[in-house]
Amino acid sequence: MTDNNEALWRKRFQLFSAVRLIGLLTVLLGVAIALTDLLRPGGWPLIGGVLIAVGFIDALIVPSLLRKMWEREDR
């Protein structure tokens, strides 16, 4: 592997990992909002549920979209 190619793959891996981590943190924030008194007494299930859904999309779907985009770029 050349240095440029290695740097490109390192950058892609870091982005891939960051997207998954942000998705996981969003899910955990959604759970905290839905089940605790973080934003209002008794929790806020609607907002928490929306954040959980967004976090799952971010953690599970966006990385595969990134991979497909990178495969197209490499061709």
Backbone as a ProteinNet text record, in pm:
[ID]
protein_1_A
[PRIMARY]
MTDNNEALWRKRFQLFSAVRLIGLLTVLLGVAIALTDLLRPGGWPLIGGVLIAVGFIDALIVPSLLRKMWEREDR
[TERTIARY]
82.7	0	87.5	49.5	123.6	80.6	160.4	127.1	-4.7	-29.9	-156.5	-274.2	-261.2	-368.8	-392.9	-285.2	-298.1	-363.5	-326.5	-386.7	-535.2	-569.3	-709.9	-791.4	-740.5	-813.2	-819.9	-714.8	-718.1	-826.6	-833.4	-934.5	-1075.7	-1092.5	-1224	-1263	-1167.3	-1196.5	-1234.2	-1164	-1195.2	-1334.4	-1369.8	-1503.7	-1610.4	-1586	-1678	-1700.5	-1592.9	-1602.2	-1672.8	-1643.8	-1706.9	-1857.3	-1899	-2041.9	-2112.6	-2052	-2112.5	-2116.1	-2010.4	-2005.6	-2108.9	-2121.6	-2221.7	-2361.9	-2385.8	-2515.4	-2543.5	-2444.5	-2461.2	-2488.7	-2414.6	-2436.8	-2575.4	-2622.9	-2757.1	-2863.4	-2845.2	-2938.3	-2939.5	-2822.2	-2815.6	-2877.7	-2858.2	-2921.9	-3073.9	-3120.9	-3265.1	-3323.4	-3253	-3299.3	-3302.8	-3198.5	-3194.6	-3308.1	-3337.3	-3446.3	-3581.3	-3598.1	-3727.1	-3754.4	-3651.8	-3674.9	-3636.5	-3570.5	-3527.7	-3586.5	-3554.2	-3601.2	-3502.6	-3431.5	-3327.4	-3383.4	-3491.8	-3550.4	-3675.7	-3753.3	-3872.5	-3909	-3980.1	-4016.6	-4099.4	-4065.9	-4138.2	-4084.1	-3983.3	-3927.1	-4006.2	-3954.2	-4019.9	-4007.9	-4100.1	-4089	-4090.1	-4165.1	-4172.2	-4036.5	-3978.5	-3849	-3741	-3745.6	-3649.5	-3660.5	-3782.3	-3803.3	-3752.1	-3772.4	-3721.5	-3568.7	-3506.2	-3360.2	-3308.2	-3377.3	-3337.8	-3343.1	-3449.4	-3462.6	-3352.7	-3327.3	-3221.9	-3085.5	-3062.2	-2935.8	-2916.1	-3022.7	-3012.2	-2984.4	-3050.9	-3024.8	-2880.1	-2833.4	-2696.2	-2594.6	-2622.1	-2525.9	-2530	-2644.5	-2657.9	-2666.7	-2730.3	-2753.6	-2649.1	-2613.2	-2519.3	-2382.4	-2326.6	-2197.7	-2204.1	-2313.2	-2323	-2336.8	-2403	-2410.3	-2272.4	-2195.4	-2058.8	-1975.7	-1987.2	-1911.2	-1945.9	-2074.9	-2116	-2063.6	-2065.6	-2015.2	-1865.2	-1790.6	-1646.4	-1615.8	-1696.6	-1676.1	-1694.4	-1795.1	-1816	-1698.7	-1646.6	-1533.9	-1409.1	-1390.8	-1270.3	-1271.4	-1387.7	-1394.4	-1353.7
-118.1	0	124.9	221.4	347.2	430.6	533.1	619.3	692.3	735.8	803.6	710.6	588.7	491.3	456.3	441.5	410.4	525.4	647.4	764.4	774.2	742.8	745.8	644	521.9	418.9	448.7	509.2	548.4	653.9	751.4	857.2	798	705.4	641.7	561.5	487.5	408.7	498.6	609.5	702.2	762.8	798.8	851.7	746.3	624.4	512.5	490.7	489.7	468.7	584.7	706.3	823.5	824.4	787.1	783.6	681.4	564	461.4	505.8	569.1	614.3	723.4	816.8	923	863.4	762.9	695	628.5	560.8	495.9	598	708	811.9	875.2	888.9	943.1	848.3	718.7	619.4	629.1	635.3	643.4	772	882.2	1007.5	995.4	931.2	911.1	827.3	722.8	640	722.1	801	884.7	986.1	1046.6	1144.8	1077.3	959.7	890.6	837.5	796	723.9	799.3	912.8	985.5	1126.1	1199.6	1337.6	1437.1	1395.9	1479.2	1610	1603.9	1725.2	1772.5	1676.6	1714.1	1599.1	1629.5	1523.4	1413.6	1289.8	1177.3	1130.7	1198.1	1159.9	1219.1	1200.8	1251.8	1145	1046.3	930.8	965.4	1065	1099	1147.1	1243.4	1297	1189.7	1113.8	1005.3	901.3	866.1	768.2	816.5	944.3	1000.9	994.7	1031.4	1026.3	883.1	789.3	648.6	604.3	639.8	601.8	665.8	793	862.7	800.2	766.5	703.8	568.9	487.3	357.8	374.5	469.5	495	537.1	625.7	674.1	562.3	474.9	369.6	251.5	223.8	102.5	125.4	232.1	252.2	343.6	450.5	546.4	483.1	397.9	336.1	252.9	182.7	106.1	198.8	311.8	410	469.7	495.5	543.6	441.6	315.1	209.5	203.5	210.8	208.6	329.9	445.6	566.6	553.3	499.1	481.7	379.6	274.9	177.2	240.6	328.9	400.2	492.2	560.4	651	574.5	453.8	377.1	317	304.6	248.2	347.6
0	0	0	-75.8	-76.5	43.7	72.5	185.6	164.5	39.6	9.8	30.8	-17.5	-4.8	141.5	216.5	358.6	434.7	402.2	466.6	432.5	308	266.7	346.3	359.1	431.8	580.5	635.3	776.6	798.9	708.6	718.4	706.8	612.8	596.3	719.8	776.4	895.5	1013	1028.7	1136.2	1118.4	996.3	969.9	997	950.1	971.6	1121	1198.3	1342.8	1412.1	1368.6	1429	1404.5	1285.3	1253.8	1342.4	1358	1443.9	1589.6	1637.5	1775.9	1801.6	1710	1724.3	1724.3	1640.9	1641.3	1774.6	1830	1960.2	2069.9	2069.1	2169.8	2155.3	2033.4	2010.2	2065.2	2045.2	2100.5	2252.9	2313.7	2459.8	2512.7	2442	2481.3	2470.6	2364.6	2348.6	2460.9	2500.7	2612.6	2740.8	2761.8	2882	2883.6	2771.1	2764.1	2784.3	2726.8	2735.8	2875.8	2946.6	3072.4	3198.4	3186.2	3305.4	3305.8	3409.7	3424	3363.3	3261	3201.7	3145.2	3071	3012.3	3085.2	3133.8	3209.5	3303	3410.3	3506.2	3438.3	3467.3	3410.8	3277.3	3225.6	3096	2981	2861.8	2741.2	2633.7	2636.5	2546.6	2397.6	2357.4	2215.7	2162.8	2230.2	2186.8	2199.2	2308	2326.3	2215.7	2178.6	2072.5	1938.3	1910	1784.2	1782.7	1893.1	1899.3	1889.3	1949.1	1937.8	1791.7	1721.9	1580.5	1496	1518.3	1443.5	1473.5	1598.6	1635.7	1570	1564.5	1497.8	1348.8	1286.2	1144.3	1125.2	1211.8	1201.9	1225.5	1318.9	1353	1256.9	1196	1116.4	966	923.7	780.9	717.2	783.4	725.8	696	782.7	746	617.6	595	470.5	349.9	367	258.5	229.3	334.3	314.6	237.8	275.6	208.3	60	27.2	-112.9	-188.3	-123.6	-186.6	-213.9	-119.9	-137.7	-246.4	-255.7	-363.1	-500.3	-513.1	-639.9	-671.2	-569.9	-590.8	-635.2	-581.9	-612.6	-752	-811.6	-948.2	-1051
[MASK]
+++++++++++++++++++++++++++++++++++++++++++++++++++++++++++++++++++++++++++

